[in-house]
């Protein structure tokens, strides 16, 4: 499965659990690390856990190999490595603190309006 489809599955899974302000950055031209960063935040650690589990479940249902998950239950930031797609799930405070969108400002934002409910 290509990285765009993997990213779309992750975005939809985060949206199903009401993730806040989902952003996708296409980092393929500014880094060899991955093709996409998916960045989402949640109001609580419990919601972070729910989003992470939803992403893992949906990707697993689609036979996507999970590379690694950094962070544990009740973490303020969990990173899911799907090789060419990296998902960052934050509490709102941690997202504001780390501000990955600014850090990776050279990477263009992907229009995901057709993937999320508003």
N, C-alpha and C positions, 0 to 999 in steps of 0.2 A: 504494500500500500504506500502511496506517495505521501510526502510530508504535509502537503496541503490538506489532504483528507484526514490525516491524523490530527492536525490542528483544528479542523472543523469539528471533529468528534469531541475534542477537549472543550472547545468553546461552548458547544451545545450542552455538554454535561455540566459545565460550570453555571451556565444560564439556567438550567433546570433546577439548580439548588439556589437560585437567586443571588449569584455572585454579583458583586458591585463593580461597575465601571470596567468591564472586561475590555482589555486592549490586546492587540496582537501586533508585534513588531516583526518585520521581515529583516532578519539580521544576516541573511545569506551573503550579502555583498559587503558587510562590514566585519564579519567574523567567520572563521571556519568551524566554530563551535557547534552551530546548528543552523537550521533554516528559519525557524520561528521561535519567538518568545511569546507565550501567552501569559498575561499578567492580570490577576483578578484579586479583589479583596473581599473580606467578609466582616460582618459586624461583631463577630465573636469567635473564639477558638472552636467552639462547637460547630459553627457554620463552616469554618476552615476545614475541619475534619469531614464534614458532610460533602463539601465540594471535592476534596481530595478523593474520597471514597467513590463518588459519582464518576469522576474522571477515570480512576483505575478500573471501575466496573465496566464502563462503556468502552474503553480502549481494549480491555480484556475480551469483551464480547465480540470485538472486531479483530481478534487475534493479533493485536499490536503488542510487540515485545516491550515490556517495561524495563528500562535500563536500570534505574535506581531511584529510590525515594529518599530524600534528605529531609530530616525533621520527623518528629514523632507526634503522636496524638497530643493534643493540647499545645501545639507549637504556634508561635506567632507568624512563622514563615515555613512553608513546606515547598520543596522543589521536587518536581516529578520529571525525571529524565526519560524521554521517549526517543532518545538518540537525536534525530533531526528536529525534534520539537521539545522545548523545555517549558514546563508550566510552573509558574510562581504563584502560590496562593498565600496571601498575607492577611493578617488582621489589618484593619484600616490604618491604625497608628503606625504599624511597621511599614506599610506601603508608603505612607507619607515620609517616613524617616529615610528609607532607602532610595526612593524615587528613581526606580530603574528606567522609567521613561526618559528622564533627563540624562541619566548616565549613558543610555543608548540612543541619544537624540539623533545620531547620524542614520539610524535605521528607520526606513519609512514605515508608517502605520498602515496596517491592512484594513480595508473596509470590511467589517463583519456585520453590517447592519442587517443583512439578510439571514444571519445565523442566530441573532438574539431577539428576545422580546423586549420591548421598551415600556 
